[in-house]
């Protein structure tokens, strides 16, 4: 039997009741109060990030509850469902991309903290050094042969493959911060009513014959552990 849908403003109580009903259809035990509150608060607040879990392919109850409450037909597939959710929530894709990039930086920080657990002061020193290089114009990642460089627009770069200084272990964090900065720029442009510009490829406009390494001359910190 087709279940009723709602197209009117939904109260927190109504959202909670519908989620509890759908949960009971999917599982042999009732939904926890925490889960019900999480769904109802996110739905009433049109919180994309609070409802994203409903489209991860693991929570059919939340997906069905969303469909009933919103009155929206949901397409098959996680990505298509999240796109419906995004439009319903009224947020730009650039905000979602920014959120993901921020999580990636946080994940890389956790990885650094683990690797540098015997010298924890190196974590902030490393991140500060990365941001200093990016601010100085060394803001493009290049892959030449078997080596990676943090390069500037003039084609000069810092060799990130040198294990003698420990810079090789910072490359994942550098890539994450570069992506975060790009996503921040795209989001700001969209919020200002400007089109988000596609990110340039890492080697765009750079000379493959890089002058290496400026880092040695500038006294790159030793990030070896």
Secondary structure, 3 states (H helix, E strand, C coil): CCCCCCCCCCCHHHHHHHHHHHHHHHCCCCCCHHHHHHHHHHHHCCCHHHHHHHHCCCCHHHHHHHHHHHCCCCCCCHHHHHHHHHHHHCCCHHHHHHHHHHHHHHHHHHHHHHHCHHHCHHHHHHHHHHHHHHHCCCCEEEEECCEEEEECCCCEEEECCCCCCCHHHHHHHHHHHHHHHHHHHHHHHHHCCCCCCCCCCCCCCCCCCCECCHHHHCCCCCCCC
